Amino acid sequence: MALDSGSTTSVSGAVVAPIAKRVPTERVHHGDVFIEEYEWLRDKENPEVIAYLEAENAYTEAQTAKLGPLREKIFEEIKGRTQETDLSLPTRMGDYWYYSRTFEGKQHGVHCRCPIADPDDWTPPKLEADVEIPGEEIVLDSNELAEGHDFFALGAYSLSHAGDMLAYSADTVGNERYTLRVKNLRTGELLSDEIPNIAPGATWSLDGTHLFYQTLDESWRPDSVWRHKLGTEQAADVRVFHEPDESFWVSIGATRSEQFLVIMTGSKITSENWILEANNPEGEFRVLMPRREGVEYSAEHAVIGGEDKLLILHNDVVDGVKAVNFVLAEAPLADPAAMTILIPHRDDVRLEDIDAFADKLVLSYRREALPRVAVWPLTADGYGELKDIEFDLALFSAGLSANPEWEQPMLRIGLTSFITPTQVFDYVPETGELLLRKEQVVLGGYDAGEYVQQRDWAVAADGTRVPISLVMRRDAVAEPKPLLLYGYGSYEAAIDPYFSVARLSLLDRSMVFAVAHVRGGGEMGRLWYEHGKTLTKKNTFTDFVSVARHLVDSGVTAPDRMVADGGSAGGLLMGAVANMAPELFAGILSNVPFVDPLTSILDPSLPLTVTEWDEWGNPLEDKEVYDYMKSYSPYENVTAQDYPAMLAITGLNDTRVLYVEPAKWVAKLRATRTGDAQLLLKTEMSAGHGGVSGRYEKWKEVAFEFAWVLDTAGRGRQLDAR
């Protein structure tokens, strides 16, 4: 036993690092015995656990107190570059333009609408924040909903087809369990309907008489869809779908045509859709195509040549070959299995989504590690010419923005890059024009020409080329430079180019921001993901190490000024590379890090575990998976070596990655390591997986992290903190 778990003050009065007590217990699987010493930290109802977390917070605050002025300066920079009182670009839906407002001094947004002036007018009105808007209505003020709560997150925000009702839900704890309410937009009154402890979404029937929502099982899995008739008690709600397979999640939505409701159920590798006419809410959902293990598909309703069709993206076998990157097929509504291939499989193109409108289709796809958009006009006979929307940028992210209407002459397209503030265009299919409607305002004289973004490549140990994105000031010529290297690498999630106002506080201090697009992510197609999961998961970690070494070897940075950064499953990446190559980094920042994966994935009662077996493997049943996971699990592999400085941030109410994972990890690191680099744990006591709520609180959190990053990257050399 060491010091009391809540002890932070020495005899001299200085704040010292808390030392968690050790309570040895055995974990035995497949004949392997692991001595677990910190599992007692899992019980957050135990006052001793809370005392330990608060002691860690006190220690972190004491150790970073010197950074207070820098934190405050970065916060003021973020605030100073942000147009705090602003309006979003109006989006037309029905008889109204919908938009949101932000106000200086307010944490959350205000959702508004104003009436359209002319049914044929699709040009969004130019609204000004300080000019009265005729007919403006406040649909929902999140600041009012958040009042009196330490945490607030808006879940559902769903308007009825007639535009007279709003279904919305809110989470005021951070555990991602929401309460659904309904507001009459004609009177401004709340209906008596109130449905607690549900998933965030809500979907209306076409006539606005019924709402469909999801509930969760004890493991936090959305497993059921319910039908609620307005004006009735929740006890009268009808469960219209239940998914018994614990590896499957359930969701519900509606087609853009609003003709069908669609229940989507799927695991990481298999999917199945059920549909129902939206004007028949009390009818029975019917399956489109029965599930087959390893086959994923999605279906969109379209009208082609006057006939109802289904557009189906799938990765089934076509002509004897598995369509790994998906194909697009057309099928009759009455016979989804009778498919005709419209876009065949390509090794270099990953098809991601198809959106149908009355007279056009929009294909979202990925090529050369970038997300792209193509438009496909529909003609009286069928399909016109598929055209890509081109952008003159080396790195960018392009995709559909808000386009709720089935019949609309233009398409709303969003564009951003590491140096391009978010732009929103209306694309005119007939002419190919891109009409810039709104650009993110960056106050203080931002000039994109002062920054440069570029693509580089590292070579992994097995010869695979791994893409790297870099952004820096154009005048940052001195090398090696301080550098923040971000990585994720799980769930086929792609880290695409995006603009960040906050990031300017790093770049303007001569720091480089880099993204390692490691395997396990989705940047380079489905196989990029497949080669970084289950029994190939270590590729994610070795790719990141290869990228770090490449950046050092090419002179861009050096180990004494490079900080690694990743959160959630990216936190697993951080923990793994800390064990594998601690000498490469001055520091490691990890948010809500999944650093105790084997313990979690071995326990089916924990949130998400069973649904995760397709991603990581099932170590309960498979000794090979158990051994493989144990060989890379950050917690199990903490050793007596010199680790870099570390900052781990978590939320007490996180239901995805429980706070206990980073708490155990930090406790074991502190007890095992040989060096004396700064080791910090910060627990947000009123937050969940997404961190603190409210934009000002989020800016303060970013400023806290960035100040630590800058200080850590400047260790052993002079860094202008300005």
Protein Blocks (a to p, Z undefined) as FASTA:
>chain_A
ZZdfkbcbdfkopacddddddddddddeehiacddfklmmmmmmbmklmmmmmmmmmmmm
mmmmmmmmmmmmmmmmmmmmpcfbacdddddehjbccdddddehiabdcddddddfbfkl
cbdcdddfkbccehiacfbdfklmmgopabdcdfbdcddfkopaccddddfkonopacdd
dddfknopacfbdcehiafbdcddfkopaccdddddfkopafbdcdddehiafklpccfb
dcfblkbccdddddfklmaccdddddfkbccdddddfklmmbccddfbdcdehiacdddd
ddeehiacdddddfbdeehiacfkopaddddfklmmlccdfbdcdfkbccfbdcddfkbc
cddddeehiacdddddddfklpadddddddddfbdcddddddfbfbdfbdcdddddfklc
cddddddfknopacdfbdcddehhiafklpccdddddddfkopacdddddddfklmbccd
ddddddehighiacdddddfklmmmmmnopacdddddehiamnojklmmmmgcjlmmmmm
mmmmmmmmmmmmnomacfklcccddehjlmmmmmmmmmmmmmlpfbdcdehiafblmlmm
mmmkbghklmmmmmnopfklmmklmmmmmmmomklmgccdddddddddddfklckbgfkl
mmmmmmmmmmmmmblcdcdddddfbbcfkopehjklmmmmmmmmmmmmmmmmmgoiacdf
ZZ
